[in-house]
């Protein structure tokens, strides 16, 4: 019991030492990073919650609302906000992901040290919070798809409509150029 308490205090200290993660990656990116590994016990105890971004909360409440979205530029802006929040839509080529990464292995290892993890997540409310986040993500995906459909109907430019071959080629070339610049 003493070892478990020490582990909990160490995890809490490390978790508090890791800076809060800004929206630097989409909420749909499930690849664990170092912060995720360190804060797994805090998440399981519902002390570190996966906060639901306001954009996704609004998508849950009003997924098919068009208020303030009368122009193509307004639709483009709204779809771009969802793209930042959710990552690429299905109309763009999927990013090649490697196999089991170090973050996933670390998170599994830390999770295996937590006795009765499923029960702890249930009692603490962490499982319910995770379900709320997943519901908000699904609502955001539905809203973005709906907005793209409206944009296509109105004849709007990408991203307020599904990507066409020319859009995909331009985006892929731009990403390759940005990646080449980072590698230099």
Secondary structure, 3 states (H helix, E strand, C coil): CHHHHHHHHHHHHHHHHCCCCCCCCCCCCCCCCHHHHHCHHHHHCCCCCCCCCHHHHHHHHCCCCCCCCCCHHHHHHHHHHHHHHHCCCCCCCCCCCCCCCHHHHHHHHHHHCCCCHHHHHHHHCHHHHHHHHHHHHHHHHHHHHHHHHHHHHHCCCCCCCCCCHHHHHHHHHHHHHHHHHHHC
